[in-house]
Amino acid sequence: MPNTGINKARYLICAIALLIGLLIANNVTAGGHKGSHGVPEAFKELIEISLHEKAGLTFFMNGQSLPAIVTKIIDEHTIEGRNQEYGRIIIRLSRVNAIARN
């Protein structure tokens, strides 16, 4: 009769390895998706409006909010803006969670 304790341990190790593999695959897919598609189209639309119409935006990043007007699009992932407190603000769009138009 085979030792059931060893079989249970092997089963548990395989299940844990499968779970870890799925978690790693999910992280890689989520990170690759964001990087390969770049900035969401809605972000780009609001940024263009702010740049051309001098409309104010609020950028939400990690629980903080930053009001600003976009003054320059540096590249696909970075913009420059200003507000009443700072004359020049560089914003990395990969760190932005949401954008609201004032």
PyMOL commands that place a pseudoatom at each C-alpha (Angstrom):
pseudoatom trace, name=CA, resn=MET, resi=1, chain=A, elem=C, hetatm=0, pos=[0.000, 0.000, 0.000]
pseudoatom trace, name=CA, resn=PRO, resi=2, chain=A, elem=C, hetatm=0, pos=[1.511, 3.405, -0.986]
pseudoatom trace, name=CA, resn=ASN, resi=3, chain=A, elem=C, hetatm=0, pos=[2.217, 5.940, 1.710]
pseudoatom trace, name=CA, resn=THR, resi=4, chain=A, elem=C, hetatm=0, pos=[-0.700, 8.422, 1.557]
pseudoatom trace, name=CA, resn=GLY, resi=5, chain=A, elem=C, hetatm=0, pos=[1.172, 11.031, 3.586]
pseudoatom trace, name=CA, resn=ILE, resi=6, chain=A, elem=C, hetatm=0, pos=[3.816, 11.348, 0.873]
pseudoatom trace, name=CA, resn=ASN, resi=7, chain=A, elem=C, hetatm=0, pos=[1.155, 11.474, -1.862]
pseudoatom trace, name=CA, resn=LYS, resi=8, chain=A, elem=C, hetatm=0, pos=[-0.705, 14.236, -0.027]
pseudoatom trace, name=CA, resn=ALA, resi=9, chain=A, elem=C, hetatm=0, pos=[2.541, 16.207, 0.355]
pseudoatom trace, name=CA, resn=ARG, resi=10, chain=A, elem=C, hetatm=0, pos=[3.306, 15.851, -3.361]
pseudoatom trace, name=CA, resn=TYR, resi=11, chain=A, elem=C, hetatm=0, pos=[-0.227, 16.930, -4.241]
pseudoatom trace, name=CA, resn=LEU, resi=12, chain=A, elem=C, hetatm=0, pos=[0.066, 19.970, -1.962]
pseudoatom trace, name=CA, resn=ILE, resi=13, chain=A, elem=C, hetatm=0, pos=[3.446, 20.958, -3.438]
pseudoatom trace, name=CA, resn=CYS, resi=14, chain=A, elem=C, hetatm=0, pos=[2.062, 20.669, -6.981]
pseudoatom trace, name=CA, resn=ALA, resi=15, chain=A, elem=C, hetatm=0, pos=[-0.983, 22.764, -6.055]
pseudoatom trace, name=CA, resn=ILE, resi=16, chain=A, elem=C, hetatm=0, pos=[1.188, 25.474, -4.492]
pseudoatom trace, name=CA, resn=ALA, resi=17, chain=A, elem=C, hetatm=0, pos=[3.535, 25.497, -7.507]
pseudoatom trace, name=CA, resn=LEU, resi=18, chain=A, elem=C, hetatm=0, pos=[0.542, 25.845, -9.845]
pseudoatom trace, name=CA, resn=LEU, resi=19, chain=A, elem=C, hetatm=0, pos=[-0.876, 28.709, -7.775]
pseudoatom trace, name=CA, resn=ILE, resi=20, chain=A, elem=C, hetatm=0, pos=[2.472, 30.531, -7.757]
pseudoatom trace, name=CA, resn=GLY, resi=21, chain=A, elem=C, hetatm=0, pos=[2.784, 30.044, -11.513]
pseudoatom trace, name=CA, resn=LEU, resi=22, chain=A, elem=C, hetatm=0, pos=[-0.679, 31.488, -12.096]
pseudoatom trace, name=CA, resn=LEU, resi=23, chain=A, elem=C, hetatm=0, pos=[0.058, 34.502, -9.892]
pseudoatom trace, name=CA, resn=ILE, resi=24, chain=A, elem=C, hetatm=0, pos=[3.324, 35.185, -11.700]
pseudoatom trace, name=CA, resn=ALA, resi=25, chain=A, elem=C, hetatm=0, pos=[1.640, 34.819, -15.090]
pseudoatom trace, name=CA, resn=ASN, resi=26, chain=A, elem=C, hetatm=0, pos=[-1.095, 37.242, -14.019]
pseudoatom trace, name=CA, resn=ASN, resi=27, chain=A, elem=C, hetatm=0, pos=[1.467, 39.858, -12.900]
pseudoatom trace, name=CA, resn=VAL, resi=28, chain=A, elem=C, hetatm=0, pos=[3.453, 39.540, -16.116]
pseudoatom trace, name=CA, resn=THR, resi=29, chain=A, elem=C, hetatm=0, pos=[0.303, 39.806, -18.237]
pseudoatom trace, name=CA, resn=ALA, resi=30, chain=A, elem=C, hetatm=0, pos=[-1.024, 42.821, -16.333]
pseudoatom trace, name=CA, resn=GLY, resi=31, chain=A, elem=C, hetatm=0, pos=[2.324, 44.624, -16.501]
pseudoatom trace, name=CA, resn=GLY, resi=32, chain=A, elem=C, hetatm=0, pos=[2.834, 43.775, -20.159]
pseudoatom trace, name=CA, resn=HIS, resi=33, chain=A, elem=C, hetatm=0, pos=[-0.656, 44.929, -21.046]
pseudoatom trace, name=CA, resn=LYS, resi=34, chain=A, elem=C, hetatm=0, pos=[-0.175, 48.350, -19.511]
pseudoatom trace, name=CA, resn=GLY, resi=35, chain=A, elem=C, hetatm=0, pos=[3.286, 48.821, -21.024]
pseudoatom trace, name=CA, resn=SER, resi=36, chain=A, elem=C, hetatm=0, pos=[2.439, 47.566, -24.502]
pseudoatom trace, name=CA, resn=HIS, resi=37, chain=A, elem=C, hetatm=0, pos=[-0.694, 49.673, -24.940]
pseudoatom trace, name=CA, resn=GLY, resi=38, chain=A, elem=C, hetatm=0, pos=[0.672, 52.833, -23.336]
pseudoatom trace, name=CA, resn=VAL, resi=39, chain=A, elem=C, hetatm=0, pos=[-1.547, 55.588, -22.024]
pseudoatom trace, name=CA, resn=PRO, resi=40, chain=A, elem=C, hetatm=0, pos=[-5.347, 55.118, -22.146]
pseudoatom trace, name=CA, resn=GLU, resi=41, chain=A, elem=C, hetatm=0, pos=[-7.085, 57.043, -24.925]
pseudoatom trace, name=CA, resn=ALA, resi=42, chain=A, elem=C, hetatm=0, pos=[-9.270, 58.910, -22.416]
pseudoatom trace, name=CA, resn=PHE, resi=43, chain=A, elem=C, hetatm=0, pos=[-6.111, 60.225, -20.707]
pseudoatom trace, name=CA, resn=LYS, resi=44, chain=A, elem=C, hetatm=0, pos=[-4.736, 61.401, -24.048]
pseudoatom trace, name=CA, resn=GLU, resi=45, chain=A, elem=C, hetatm=0, pos=[-8.015, 63.163, -24.893]
pseudoatom trace, name=CA, resn=LEU, resi=46, chain=A, elem=C, hetatm=0, pos=[-8.085, 65.107, -21.609]
pseudoatom trace, name=CA, resn=ILE, resi=47, chain=A, elem=C, hetatm=0, pos=[-4.397, 65.984, -21.904]
pseudoatom trace, name=CA, resn=GLU, resi=48, chain=A, elem=C, hetatm=0, pos=[-4.922, 67.368, -25.434]
pseudoatom trace, name=CA, resn=ILE, resi=49, chain=A, elem=C, hetatm=0, pos=[-7.905, 69.438, -24.241]
pseudoatom trace, name=CA, resn=SER, resi=50, chain=A, elem=C, hetatm=0, pos=[-5.864, 70.878, -21.383]
pseudoatom trace, name=CA, resn=LEU, resi=51, chain=A, elem=C, hetatm=0, pos=[-2.944, 71.651, -23.686]
pseudoatom trace, name=CA, resn=HIS, resi=52, chain=A, elem=C, hetatm=0, pos=[-4.985, 73.451, -26.354]
pseudoatom trace, name=CA, resn=GLU, resi=53, chain=A, elem=C, hetatm=0, pos=[-7.760, 75.057, -24.265]
pseudoatom trace, name=CA, resn=LYS, resi=54, chain=A, elem=C, hetatm=0, pos=[-5.688, 75.691, -21.107]
pseudoatom trace, name=CA, resn=ALA, resi=55, chain=A, elem=C, hetatm=0, pos=[-8.314, 73.733, -19.165]
pseudoatom trace, name=CA, resn=GLY, resi=56, chain=A, elem=C, hetatm=0, pos=[-7.405, 72.562, -15.680]
pseudoatom trace, name=CA, resn=LEU, resi=57, chain=A, elem=C, hetatm=0, pos=[-7.050, 68.873, -14.865]
pseudoatom trace, name=CA, resn=THR, resi=58, chain=A, elem=C, hetatm=0, pos=[-6.640, 67.004, -11.609]
pseudoatom trace, name=CA, resn=PHE, resi=59, chain=A, elem=C, hetatm=0, pos=[-4.236, 64.056, -11.713]
pseudoatom trace, name=CA, resn=PHE, resi=60, chain=A, elem=C, hetatm=0, pos=[-4.787, 61.324, -9.120]
pseudoatom trace, name=CA, resn=MET, resi=61, chain=A, elem=C, hetatm=0, pos=[-1.678, 59.333, -8.169]
pseudoatom trace, name=CA, resn=ASN, resi=62, chain=A, elem=C, hetatm=0, pos=[-1.423, 56.859, -5.283]
pseudoatom trace, name=CA, resn=GLY, resi=63, chain=A, elem=C, hetatm=0, pos=[-4.060, 58.573, -3.165]
pseudoatom trace, name=CA, resn=GLN, resi=64, chain=A, elem=C, hetatm=0, pos=[-2.769, 62.093, -3.880]
pseudoatom trace, name=CA, resn=SER, resi=65, chain=A, elem=C, hetatm=0, pos=[-4.283, 64.693, -6.182]
pseudoatom trace, name=CA, resn=LEU, resi=66, chain=A, elem=C, hetatm=0, pos=[-2.407, 67.241, -8.250]
pseudoatom trace, name=CA, resn=PRO, resi=67, chain=A, elem=C, hetatm=0, pos=[-4.263, 70.063, -10.023]
pseudoatom trace, name=CA, resn=ALA, resi=68, chain=A, elem=C, hetatm=0, pos=[-2.459, 71.298, -13.136]
pseudoatom trace, name=CA, resn=ILE, resi=69, chain=A, elem=C, hetatm=0, pos=[-2.720, 72.675, -16.649]
pseudoatom trace, name=CA, resn=VAL, resi=70, chain=A, elem=C, hetatm=0, pos=[-0.788, 70.764, -19.309]
pseudoatom trace, name=CA, resn=THR, resi=71, chain=A, elem=C, hetatm=0, pos=[1.806, 73.007, -20.980]
pseudoatom trace, name=CA, resn=LYS, resi=72, chain=A, elem=C, hetatm=0, pos=[3.759, 70.458, -23.029]
pseudoatom trace, name=CA, resn=ILE, resi=73, chain=A, elem=C, hetatm=0, pos=[3.632, 66.821, -24.100]
pseudoatom trace, name=CA, resn=ILE, resi=74, chain=A, elem=C, hetatm=0, pos=[7.219, 65.623, -23.686]
pseudoatom trace, name=CA, resn=ASP, resi=75, chain=A, elem=C, hetatm=0, pos=[6.666, 62.109, -25.029]
pseudoatom trace, name=CA, resn=GLU, resi=76, chain=A, elem=C, hetatm=0, pos=[3.997, 59.393, -24.972]
pseudoatom trace, name=CA, resn=HIS, resi=77, chain=A, elem=C, hetatm=0, pos=[4.593, 58.700, -21.283]
pseudoatom trace, name=CA, resn=THR, resi=78, chain=A, elem=C, hetatm=0, pos=[5.532, 62.122, -19.851]
pseudoatom trace, name=CA, resn=ILE, resi=79, chain=A, elem=C, hetatm=0, pos=[3.909, 65.551, -19.785]
pseudoatom trace, name=CA, resn=GLU, resi=80, chain=A, elem=C, hetatm=0, pos=[4.814, 68.937, -18.369]
pseudoatom trace, name=CA, resn=GLY, resi=81, chain=A, elem=C, hetatm=0, pos=[2.329, 71.123, -16.549]
pseudoatom trace, name=CA, resn=ARG, resi=82, chain=A, elem=C, hetatm=0, pos=[1.997, 73.985, -14.099]
pseudoatom trace, name=CA, resn=ASN, resi=83, chain=A, elem=C, hetatm=0, pos=[-0.321, 75.121, -11.333]
pseudoatom trace, name=CA, resn=GLN, resi=84, chain=A, elem=C, hetatm=0, pos=[-0.620, 78.002, -8.874]
pseudoatom trace, name=CA, resn=GLU, resi=85, chain=A, elem=C, hetatm=0, pos=[2.056, 76.581, -6.588]
pseudoatom trace, name=CA, resn=TYR, resi=86, chain=A, elem=C, hetatm=0, pos=[4.607, 75.266, -9.111]
pseudoatom trace, name=CA, resn=GLY, resi=87, chain=A, elem=C, hetatm=0, pos=[5.677, 76.786, -12.414]
pseudoatom trace, name=CA, resn=ARG, resi=88, chain=A, elem=C, hetatm=0, pos=[6.885, 73.477, -13.843]
pseudoatom trace, name=CA, resn=ILE, resi=89, chain=A, elem=C, hetatm=0, pos=[5.668, 69.964, -13.016]
pseudoatom trace, name=CA, resn=ILE, resi=90, chain=A, elem=C, hetatm=0, pos=[6.808, 66.827, -14.839]
pseudoatom trace, name=CA, resn=ILE, resi=91, chain=A, elem=C, hetatm=0, pos=[4.231, 64.012, -14.669]
pseudoatom trace, name=CA, resn=ARG, resi=92, chain=A, elem=C, hetatm=0, pos=[5.008, 60.409, -15.577]
pseudoatom trace, name=CA, resn=LEU, resi=93, chain=A, elem=C, hetatm=0, pos=[1.690, 59.095, -16.917]
pseudoatom trace, name=CA, resn=SER, resi=94, chain=A, elem=C, hetatm=0, pos=[2.425, 55.495, -15.904]
pseudoatom trace, name=CA, resn=ARG, resi=95, chain=A, elem=C, hetatm=0, pos=[1.992, 56.639, -12.270]
pseudoatom trace, name=CA, resn=VAL, resi=96, chain=A, elem=C, hetatm=0, pos=[-1.392, 58.315, -12.841]
pseudoatom trace, name=CA, resn=ASN, resi=97, chain=A, elem=C, hetatm=0, pos=[-4.470, 56.377, -11.679]
pseudoatom trace, name=CA, resn=ALA, resi=98, chain=A, elem=C, hetatm=0, pos=[-7.124, 58.812, -12.926]
pseudoatom trace, name=CA, resn=ILE, resi=99, chain=A, elem=C, hetatm=0, pos=[-7.564, 62.261, -14.466]
pseudoatom trace, name=CA, resn=ALA, resi=100, chain=A, elem=C, hetatm=0, pos=[-10.498, 64.635, -13.883]
pseudoatom trace, name=CA, resn=ARG, resi=101, chain=A, elem=C, hetatm=0, pos=[-11.320, 67.781, -15.845]
pseudoatom trace, name=CA, resn=ASN, resi=102, chain=A, elem=C, hetatm=0, pos=[-12.118, 70.891, -13.800]
for i in range(1, 102): cmd.bond("trace and resi %d" % i, "trace and resi %d" % (i + 1))
show_as sticks, trace
zoom trace
